[in-house]
Amino acid sequence: MRILSFFALLTIALIEIGPVPITPFVLIWVVLFRPAWFYEWVQKIYRR
């Protein structure tokens, strides 16, 4: 899970180099749709 998160963040960081910021759109999508994987990810982070 840690490696998958790393690659997702790395991909977002590489896309951010371009002229279109992608992070705000990803965050808006997470807030609007509240995907299950995000909730589980947060639970794993704060469980430790």
N, C-alpha and C positions, 0 to 999 in steps of 0.2 A: 504494500500500500504506500509506503514511503517513497519508493522509486517511481510509482505511477504519479503520485502528487508532484514529485520533483519534475518529471517530464512535462506534466501539464503546466506547471508554473514556468518552466523553461520555454515552452512553446508560446505562452502568452507574452513572455518577456521579449522573445524574438519578433513577434508580431508587433509589439509596441514600438519597435525601432522604426517601423514604417510610418507613413503620414496619418494613419487612422488609429486612434486610441481604442483598444479593444476591451481593456479592463472594466471601464464603466458599463459597457454593454453586458459583459459576463455577470457583473454584480447585480445589475438590474434584473437579468434573467433569473438569477438565484433568488432574489427577493420576491419576484412575482410568482414563480412556479414552485419554489421550495422543493427541489428534488430530494429524494430519499437518500441518495449517496452523499449529499452535502451534510444532511443532518447526522448521518452515521459517522462521517469524517470528523465533524465537530465533537461528537460524543467520544470518539477515540482520542482526540486531542486532550480534552478536559478530563477524561477518565484517569489519566496518569498523574 
